[in-house]
Protein backbone atom coordinates (compact mmCIF):
# COMPACT_ATOMS: atom_id res chain seq x y z
CA UNK A 1 0.00 0.00 0.00
CA UNK A 2 1.32 3.40 -0.99
CA UNK A 3 0.15 6.79 0.28
CA UNK A 4 -1.64 9.20 -2.02
CA UNK A 5 -2.92 12.67 -1.23
CA UNK A 6 -5.98 14.45 -2.56
CA UNK A 7 -7.92 17.65 -1.97
CA UNK A 8 -11.09 17.43 0.02
CA UNK A 9 -14.21 19.55 -0.39
CA UNK A 10 -12.62 22.71 1.02
CA UNK A 11 -9.36 22.04 -0.87
CA UNK A 12 -7.55 20.91 2.27
CA UNK A 13 -5.16 17.95 1.99
CA UNK A 14 -6.34 14.44 2.76
CA UNK A 15 -4.50 11.12 2.79
CA UNK A 16 -5.41 7.66 1.54
CA UNK A 17 -3.48 4.55 0.51
CA UNK A 18 -3.69 2.55 -2.68
CA UNK A 19 -2.58 -0.73 -4.13
CA UNK A 20 -2.83 -2.31 -7.58
CA UNK A 21 -3.59 -5.99 -8.03
CA UNK A 22 -3.46 -8.06 -11.22
CA UNK A 23 -6.15 -10.65 -11.98
CA UNK A 24 -7.28 -12.74 -14.92
CA UNK A 25 -10.97 -12.72 -15.75
CA UNK A 26 -13.03 -15.62 -17.12
CA UNK A 27 -11.81 -14.89 -20.67
CA UNK A 28 -8.17 -15.06 -19.48
CA UNK A 29 -7.65 -11.32 -20.03
CA UNK A 30 -5.47 -9.61 -17.47
CA UNK A 31 -7.14 -6.95 -15.36
CA UNK A 32 -5.68 -4.37 -13.01
CA UNK A 33 -7.67 -3.51 -9.92
CA UNK A 34 -6.95 -0.20 -8.22
CA UNK A 35 -7.89 -0.38 -4.54
CA UNK A 36 -7.88 2.91 -2.63
CA UNK A 37 -8.25 2.70 1.16
CA UNK A 38 -9.27 5.64 3.32
CA UNK A 39 -8.71 5.23 7.08
CA UNK A 40 -10.48 7.35 9.62
CA UNK A 41 -8.01 9.19 11.81
CA UNK A 42 -7.54 12.61 13.30
CA UNK A 43 -5.97 13.99 10.12
CA UNK A 44 -7.56 11.87 7.40
CA UNK A 45 -10.02 14.55 6.34
CA UNK A 46 -13.06 14.07 4.14
CA UNK A 47 -14.13 10.56 3.27
CA UNK A 48 -13.51 9.50 -0.32
CA UNK A 49 -17.25 8.98 -0.74
CA UNK A 50 -17.75 12.73 -0.30
CA UNK A 51 -14.78 14.00 -2.33
CA UNK A 52 -15.65 13.26 -5.96
CA UNK A 53 -13.02 15.65 -7.36
CA UNK A 54 -10.45 14.02 -5.10
CA UNK A 55 -11.37 10.55 -6.39
CA UNK A 56 -11.05 11.74 -10.00
CA UNK A 57 -7.65 13.27 -9.17
CA UNK A 58 -6.47 10.03 -7.52
CA UNK A 59 -7.72 7.99 -10.48
CA UNK A 60 -5.96 10.10 -13.12
CA UNK A 61 -2.68 10.22 -11.19
CA UNK A 62 -2.61 6.44 -10.72
CA UNK A 63 -3.56 5.82 -14.35
CA UNK A 64 -0.80 8.06 -15.71
CA UNK A 65 1.90 7.08 -13.22
CA UNK A 66 1.31 3.35 -12.76
CA UNK A 67 -0.85 2.02 -15.60
CA UNK A 68 -0.01 4.21 -18.59
CA UNK A 69 -0.90 2.51 -21.87
CA UNK A 70 -3.19 -0.13 -20.30
CA UNK A 71 -6.66 -0.45 -21.83
CA UNK A 72 -9.27 1.28 -19.70
CA UNK A 73 -11.69 -1.62 -20.06
CA UNK A 74 -9.10 -3.80 -18.29
CA UNK A 75 -8.98 -1.56 -15.20
CA UNK A 76 -11.39 -1.53 -12.26
CA UNK A 77 -11.36 0.82 -9.29
CA UNK A 78 -12.52 0.17 -5.72
CA UNK A 79 -12.80 2.57 -2.78
CA UNK A 80 -12.61 1.13 0.73
CA UNK A 81 -13.55 3.08 3.85
CA UNK A 82 -11.88 1.86 7.02
CA UNK A 83 -13.82 3.47 9.87
CA UNK A 84 -11.63 1.92 12.58
CA UNK A 85 -10.08 4.67 14.64
CA UNK A 86 -6.83 3.93 16.45
CA UNK A 87 -8.33 5.64 19.51
CA UNK A 88 -11.31 3.26 19.63
CA UNK A 89 -11.40 0.45 22.11
CA UNK A 90 -13.27 -2.81 21.71
CA UNK A 91 -14.12 -5.25 18.94
CA UNK A 92 -16.31 -2.97 16.78
CA UNK A 93 -14.71 -2.13 13.45
CA UNK A 94 -16.58 -1.08 10.35
CA UNK A 95 -15.49 -1.35 6.73
CA UNK A 96 -17.37 -0.26 3.65
CA UNK A 97 -16.40 -0.57 -0.02
CA UNK A 98 -17.72 0.41 -3.44
CA UNK A 99 -16.75 -0.30 -7.02
CA UNK A 100 -16.35 2.89 -9.03
CA UNK A 101 -16.97 2.80 -12.79
CA UNK A 102 -14.24 4.52 -14.80
CA UNK A 103 -15.41 6.85 -17.57
CA UNK A 104 -13.20 8.63 -20.04
CA UNK A 105 -13.85 11.96 -21.72
CA UNK A 106 -14.68 10.98 -25.30
CA UNK A 107 -14.41 14.54 -26.61
CA UNK A 108 -10.92 14.88 -25.10
CA UNK A 109 -9.90 11.53 -26.60
CA UNK A 110 -11.18 12.49 -30.07
CA UNK A 111 -9.33 15.82 -30.00
CA UNK A 112 -6.03 14.20 -29.00
CA UNK A 113 -5.86 10.73 -30.48
CA UNK A 114 -8.66 9.93 -32.90
CA UNK A 115 -7.27 8.62 -36.19
CA UNK A 116 -9.70 8.73 -39.14
CA UNK A 117 -12.51 6.18 -39.05
CA UNK A 118 -11.98 5.07 -35.45
CA UNK A 119 -15.26 6.21 -33.92
CA UNK A 120 -18.29 4.02 -34.38
CA UNK A 121 -21.64 5.69 -34.96
CA UNK A 122 -24.44 4.13 -32.97
CA UNK A 123 -28.18 4.56 -33.42
CA UNK A 124 -30.44 5.54 -36.28
CA UNK A 125 -28.69 7.96 -38.68
CA UNK A 126 -32.03 9.67 -39.46
CA UNK A 127 -32.68 10.72 -35.86
CA UNK A 128 -31.26 13.85 -34.33
CA UNK A 129 -29.61 12.14 -31.37
CA UNK A 130 -26.57 10.14 -32.39
CA UNK A 131 -24.08 8.67 -29.92
CA UNK A 132 -20.47 7.89 -30.60
CA UNK A 133 -18.39 5.14 -29.06
CA UNK A 134 -14.63 4.63 -29.15
CA UNK A 135 -13.28 1.09 -29.53
CA UNK A 136 -12.18 -0.12 -26.09
CA UNK A 137 -8.74 -1.25 -27.22
CA UNK A 138 -7.82 2.30 -28.25
CA UNK A 139 -8.79 4.09 -25.03
CA UNK A 140 -5.79 3.64 -22.74
CA UNK A 141 -4.72 4.96 -19.35
CA UNK A 142 -2.67 8.11 -19.36
CA UNK A 143 -3.81 9.25 -22.79
CA UNK A 144 -7.14 10.80 -21.86
CA UNK A 145 -8.80 12.43 -18.87
CA UNK A 146 -10.93 10.01 -16.84
CA UNK A 147 -13.61 10.52 -14.25
CA UNK A 148 -15.91 8.53 -12.01
CA UNK A 149 -19.70 8.49 -11.95
CA UNK A 150 -21.05 8.75 -8.38
CA UNK A 151 -24.52 7.73 -9.56
CA UNK A 152 -23.26 4.32 -10.63
CA UNK A 153 -21.19 3.25 -7.62
CA UNK A 154 -21.79 -0.38 -6.61
CA UNK A 155 -21.60 -1.38 -2.93
CA UNK A 156 -19.55 -4.47 -2.17
CA UNK A 157 -20.57 -7.23 0.19
CA UNK A 158 -18.44 -8.34 3.14
CA UNK A 159 -17.00 -11.36 1.32
CA UNK A 160 -15.97 -9.13 -1.62
CA UNK A 161 -14.30 -6.70 0.79
CA UNK A 162 -12.42 -9.60 2.42
CA UNK A 163 -11.26 -10.79 -1.03
CA UNK A 164 -9.99 -7.29 -1.86
CA UNK A 165 -8.14 -7.06 1.46
CA UNK A 166 -6.53 -10.46 0.90
CA UNK A 167 -5.50 -9.53 -2.65
CA UNK A 168 -3.76 -6.28 -1.67
CA UNK A 169 -2.38 -7.58 1.62
CA UNK A 170 -4.29 -5.03 3.69
CA UNK A 171 -4.44 -5.94 7.35
CA UNK A 172 -7.30 -4.73 9.46
CA UNK A 173 -6.40 -3.54 12.90
CA UNK A 174 -8.72 -5.83 14.84
CA UNK A 175 -8.89 -5.82 18.59
CA UNK A 176 -9.08 -9.08 20.47
CA UNK A 177 -12.53 -9.76 21.86
CA UNK A 178 -12.36 -10.22 25.62
Helices and strands as residue ranges (DSSP letters): E 2-7, E 13-24, E 30-39, G 48-50, H 52-66, G 72-74, E 75-82, E 95-100, E 102-104, H 106-113, E 120-122, E 131-133, G 136-138, E 146-148, G 150-152, E 154-155, H 158-168
